[in-house]
Amino acid sequence: MPSAPGPSPARSGSARPAALITGATGGIGRALVGALADHRQVLLGRDAAVLAGLAEELPEASWVAADLSQPEDLELILGVGAALPRRLDLLIHAAGAVRVAPLEHQHPEAWAEALAVNLAGPAELTRLCLPALRAARGRVVFINSTAGLVANPNWTSYAASKWGLRGFADALRHEVAPDGVRVATLFPSRTDTDMQRAVRKQEGGTYNADEYLDPTAVAQAVRAIVDAGGDADWTDLTVRPLR
């Protein structure tokens, strides 16, 4: 897997806060990239060409093509590319994978993908980023889902992974609080993204974008968490459309 070309964020002398965003090529990920344009960003995703295009539009950015479905490879990928900054102000987990089907059709590969991308991958990446997060007294934001609050039929693998992510975030929050690192979880409802289009196709339903959150609303919620004052700690936030 290729890693980011160009200057490493670890060696940058920029005064901008550093942010690492996973799932940067997805709908919510792209919205986050725009909402955090004042940050020095490291973008993670699967599509190297799209990542390179996004990075070109930012004043200071690098990228790493990585697949969170293989979390055991992350340390090698990030180490070879020297991709991690020494100080990391913000780590946002926006990557996700979902398959919707009755349990009898949720075969082992569906479970493996959901648990890797939605839980084990974020856990491993967070582990690798802990020294940089502690150095900056940074913040971790997990983009979870309302499926991490309410489990519905046919969503077994996804709901299990998101409930697991919720528990991981809660445990991590207590673990790193003494180091000044904050942990927040965002629970957006259905959002107008390509992943949601795939979900509706799996469900056999029609797609009406007006019924779903705009990705920018999710990004704005993350921005609000990031901008919270020093005496405020936003831990859990649910975002739903008014309509």
HUWOTA-V587563 format. One record per helix or strand. SS is the DSSP state (H for helix, E for strand). FROM is the first residue (numbers start at 1). TO is the last residue. If there is no record, write none. Layout:
BEGIN
ss: <SS	SS>
from: <FROM	FROM>
to: <TO	TO>
END
This chain:
BEGIN
ss: <H	E	H	E	H	E	H	E	H	H	E	H	H	E	E	H	H	E	H	E>
from: <9	18	27	40	48	61	68	90	103	108	139	146	156	182	191	194	209	213	215	236>
to: <11	21	35	45	56	65	80	93	105	136	143	148	179	188	191	203	211	213	227	239>
END
